[in-house]
Amino acid sequence: MIVATYNIRLGIQDGLQAVADVLKSVDADIVAVQEIGRHWVMGPNGDSTTRLAQLANYPHFMFVPSIQMSASAAQYGHALLSREPITSAKIHQLPQNADEPRTALSAQIGATRVISTHLSHIEDVTAQIPALVALLSNEPWVLLGDLNLRPTELQELASHGVWADAAAPTFPSSAPERRIDHIAVSEGRLENVRLFGDSTASDHLGVTATWVTSSS
């Protein structure tokens, strides 16, 4: 199974077609997308998740709102794109104090529990880490997202599952300095870990890997 995570910065740089072209070049089975809007005040008009899924040829998708603008239909959050049906989906509100609202999605795709999120880049992340760990189950799982973690914070999660090599930085895409976009799985190994994208489509580089398990 090929999995990927990509913060698309709302598609405000070169548009959703450029983002879709990047995703098609990766050809992942499951993609977690961060910073995507629905009728949002920035970026393309309309439902960006539906449009991106159509452009990148993903038949199954789900938008996860984190921010709802009062008195309007405008929403901002993250999304999941998949080749296979997404079932048993639940949106979890993460602890919030100083930053904007953050959410995590827990959903079933085949025999795999998929957790996707976009954590805070400031102090709220301290409380969000244990909330995220609580979503990890005994069944096979994959965690995808922009985790915004410093190395010391990432160590708190390191004992949970198998992590893709985090040596290569992903942000900012024009001259990467920090690795904040991550993939982790419950078991097996992650092969062919690589970064993708460039500074034209987003200010992040995406991460993709092939998840190999004993049943693969």
Summary of the structure (lengths in Angstrom):
residues: 216
radius of gyration: 15.8
end to end distance: 8.2
largest distance: 50.1
contacts: 758
relative contact order: 0.18
helix: 19%
strand: 39%
